[in-house]
């Protein structure tokens, strides 16, 4: 996987240790040197010049500013790389179906403002499903046989993907839920809102995942995965795509979550069975 132009680097080291292989003067030869060694994690090549290999055990996610060298990583990161976060609100035992559309719109905007305030970010980075900034999507009324209302706020902000776990822990704290409940309680229909009947969760997603999730239900099933795999710049054959889906589906529930789709935490990939 090409990382970019320049020598390979990690988040911790601008100039990590490398070994030169002057005999490998083409990309194919340099790649073979790296692939033939389990101790190689990335390689860099100056066209017509030296091949450098870098040790495995590190994640190579960046390059130095060198215009005549290309860096290639041998393996992908084991962490998901999300470019968007979704905050899910669940107002339990609260039915907002009786309030006016203008009041619902006002609540949606207040939700976006509350999320932005909690995350110390520009409110314009919070939007609803349709992409409208400074508002969230609100679904009033009964859900799944229970009286409740839900809301969803989509967040696009620099480095939001790196903050998902910390944000999830913060949003689940009683103090955070009470603070947000206090902010929203003055709104029509929410006077009884408290930390006890407000549930919050946050999850990340990538642009590829959202494109594959054709019906927008937050998961990618096999049919969606096959359609996505077939339309990529380097499409997968159906058998290969089915095998990849099985490997990514760590929960074995027939669907890929945003984390599973991005192979988050996946450190081993089983070999496909040989066909006779």
C-alpha positions in Angstrom: 0.0 0.0 0.0 1.6 3.3 -1.1 1.7 5.8 1.8 3.1 8.7 -0.2 6.2 10.5 -1.4 9.2 10.4 0.9 10.9 8.0 3.3 8.7 5.9 5.5 8.0 7.2 9.0 5.9 6.3 12.1 4.0 8.6 14.4 6.8 8.4 16.9 9.9 8.4 14.6 10.6 10.7 11.7 13.7 8.6 10.8 13.1 5.0 11.9 15.8 2.4 11.5 16.1 1.0 8.0 18.3 -1.4 6.0 19.6 -0.7 2.5 19.4 -3.3 -0.4 21.4 -1.8 -3.3 20.7 -4.9 -5.4 17.0 -4.1 -5.6 16.7 -1.2 -8.0 13.1 -1.5 -9.0 9.8 -1.4 -7.0 9.0 -5.0 -7.8 12.5 -6.2 -6.6 12.3 -4.1 -3.5 8.8 -5.3 -2.8 10.0 -8.9 -3.1 12.8 -8.3 -0.6 10.2 -7.0 1.9 7.6 -9.6 1.3 10.1 -12.4 1.7 11.0 -11.3 5.2 8.6 -11.4 8.2 10.8 -8.8 9.9 9.9 -6.2 7.1 7.0 -3.9 7.7 7.5 -1.3 4.9 9.9 -0.3 2.2 10.9 2.8 0.4 12.5 3.1 -3.1 14.3 5.9 -4.9 13.7 5.1 -8.6 17.0 3.8 -10.0 18.5 4.0 -6.6 18.6 2.2 -3.2 15.9 0.1 -1.7 15.3 0.6 2.0 13.3 -1.8 4.3 11.8 -1.0 7.6 11.2 -3.3 10.6 7.8 -4.8 11.3 6.1 -4.2 14.6 5.5 -0.5 13.8 2.7 1.3 12.0 3.9 3.3 9.1 1.3 6.0 8.5 3.3 8.9 7.1 6.3 9.9 5.0 9.0 12.5 5.2 9.1 15.3 2.6 11.4 13.8 0.0 10.3 14.2 -3.6 12.3 11.4 -5.2 11.4 8.5 -2.8 8.1 6.5 -2.5 7.1 4.7 0.6 5.0 1.5 0.7 3.6 -0.2 3.8 3.5 -4.0 3.9 0.5 -4.2 6.3 -2.4 -2.1 7.2 -3.0 -0.5 10.6 -5.0 -2.6 13.0 -7.0 0.5 14.0 -10.0 1.8 12.3 -9.6 5.1 10.5 -12.9 7.0 10.8 -13.5 10.4 9.3 -16.9 10.9 10.9 -18.6 10.2 14.3 -22.3 9.7 15.0 -23.8 10.7 18.3 -27.0 8.7 19.1 -29.5 10.1 21.6 -32.2 7.9 23.1 -34.8 9.8 25.1 -36.5 6.9 27.0 -40.2 7.3 28.0 -40.4 10.6 26.2 -42.8 11.0 23.3 -42.2 14.1 21.2 -44.8 13.2 18.6 -47.3 15.8 19.9 -45.2 18.9 19.5 -45.1 21.1 16.4 -42.6 20.9 13.5 -41.2 24.2 14.5 -40.5 23.0 18.0 -38.9 19.8 16.7 -36.7 21.9 14.5 -35.7 24.0 17.5 -34.9 20.9 19.5 -32.8 19.5 16.7 -30.7 22.7 16.6 -30.3 22.7 20.3 -29.1 19.1 20.2 -26.4 20.1 17.7 -25.4 23.1 19.9 -25.2 20.8 22.9 -23.0 18.3 21.2 -20.7 21.0 19.8 -20.4 22.5 23.3 -19.6 19.2 24.9 -16.9 18.4 22.2 -15.5 22.0 22.2 -16.0 22.3 18.4 -17.5 24.5 15.8 -21.3 23.9 15.6 -21.1 23.9 11.8 -19.3 20.6 12.1 -22.5 19.0 13.4 -25.1 18.0 10.9 -28.2 15.8 10.3 -28.6 12.9 7.9 -29.3 15.2 5.0 -26.1 17.1 5.6 -27.7 20.2 7.0 -25.2 21.9 9.4 -26.0 23.0 13.0 -28.9 20.6 13.4 -29.5 16.9 14.1 -32.0 14.3 12.9 -34.8 13.8 15.4 -37.3 10.9 15.4 -40.2 11.4 17.9 -42.7 8.9 19.2 -42.8 5.1 19.8 -39.8 3.0 18.8 -39.6 -0.8 19.1 -42.8 -0.9 21.0 -41.7 1.6 23.6 -42.5 5.2 24.1 -39.2 7.0 23.3 -37.6 9.4 20.9 -34.3 9.2 19.2 -31.9 11.7 17.6 -28.7 11.4 15.6 -26.0 13.9 15.1 -23.3 13.4 12.5 -19.9 15.0 13.3 -17.1 15.8 10.9 -14.1 17.3 12.6 -10.3 17.1 12.2 -9.0 14.0 14.0 -12.5 12.9 15.2 -11.6 9.3 14.4 -8.7 9.4 16.8 -11.1 10.5 19.6 -13.9 8.0 19.3 -13.0 5.8 22.3 -12.3 8.8 24.6 -15.6 10.4 23.5 -17.6 7.3 24.0 -16.3 6.9 27.5 -17.1 10.6 28.2 -20.6 10.5 26.7 -21.5 7.5 28.9 -20.6 9.2 32.2 -23.6 10.1 34.4 -22.2 13.6 34.8 -22.1 14.1 31.0 -25.6 12.8 30.5 -26.9 15.0 33.3 -25.2 18.0 32.0 -26.7 17.5 28.5 -30.1 16.7 30.0 -30.0 20.0 31.9 -29.2 21.8 28.7 -32.1 20.2 26.9 -34.8 20.1 29.6 -36.1 23.6 29.0 -37.1 22.5 25.4 -40.7 21.6 24.7 -41.6 18.0 25.7 -38.2 17.5 27.5 -39.0 18.8 31.0 -38.7 15.3 32.5 -35.4 14.6 30.8 -32.6 13.5 33.2 -29.5 11.3 33.2 -31.7 8.4 34.2 -33.7 8.4 31.0 -31.1 9.7 28.6 -28.9 7.3 26.8 -26.0 8.4 24.7 -23.5 6.6 22.5 -21.0 7.6 19.8 -19.6 5.5 17.0 -17.2 6.2 14.1 -17.5 5.5 10.4 -15.5 5.8 7.2 -16.5 7.3 3.9 -16.2 3.8 2.3 -18.5 2.3 5.0 -21.1 4.9 4.5 -21.0 4.4 0.7 -21.4 0.6 1.2 -24.3 1.0 3.7 -26.9 1.5 1.0 -29.9 1.8 3.3 -28.2 3.8 6.0 -29.0 1.4 8.8 -25.5 1.6 10.3 -24.4 -1.9 9.2 -23.2 -3.5 6.0 -24.7 -6.9 5.1 -23.2 -9.3 2.6 -25.2 -8.1 -0.4 -24.1 -4.5 0.2 -20.5 -5.6 0.7 -20.5 -7.5 -2.6 -21.9 -4.5 -4.5 -19.3 -2.2 -2.9 -16.4 -4.6 -3.5 -17.4 -5.0 -7.2 -17.4 -1.2 -7.8 -14.0 -0.4 -6.2 -11.1 0.7 -8.4 -9.6 -2.7 -7.8 -12.8 -4.9 -7.7 -12.9 -8.2 -5.9 -14.2 -11.4 -7.4 -17.4 -12.5 -5.7 -15.8 -15.6 -4.0 -12.9 -13.4 -2.7 -15.4 -10.7 -1.5 -17.4 -13.4 0.4 -14.3 -14.7 2.0 -13.2 -11.2 3.0 -16.7 -10.6 4.5 -16.5 -13.8 6.6 -13.0 -12.8 7.9 -14.1 -9.2 8.8 -17.4 -10.4 10.5 -15.7 -11.1 13.9 -19.1 -11.1 15.7 -20.4 -13.7 13.2 -23.8 -12.0 13.0 -23.9 -11.7 9.2 -23.3 -7.9 9.2 -20.3 -5.6 9.5 -20.2 -2.8 12.0 -18.2 0.3 11.1 -15.3 -1.1 13.2 -15.5 -4.5 11.6 -15.6 -3.0 8.1 -12.4 -1.1 8.8 -10.8 -4.3 10.3 -10.4 -2.6 13.6 -8.3 -4.7 15.9 -8.0 -7.5 13.4 -4.4 -8.9 13.7 -4.7 -12.2 11.9 -6.2 -13.1 8.5 -6.9 -16.7 7.9 -5.6 -18.2 4.6 -8.3 -19.1 2.1 -8.8 -22.8 1.6 -7.1 -24.2 -1.5 -9.5 -25.4 -4.2 -8.9 -28.8 -5.8 
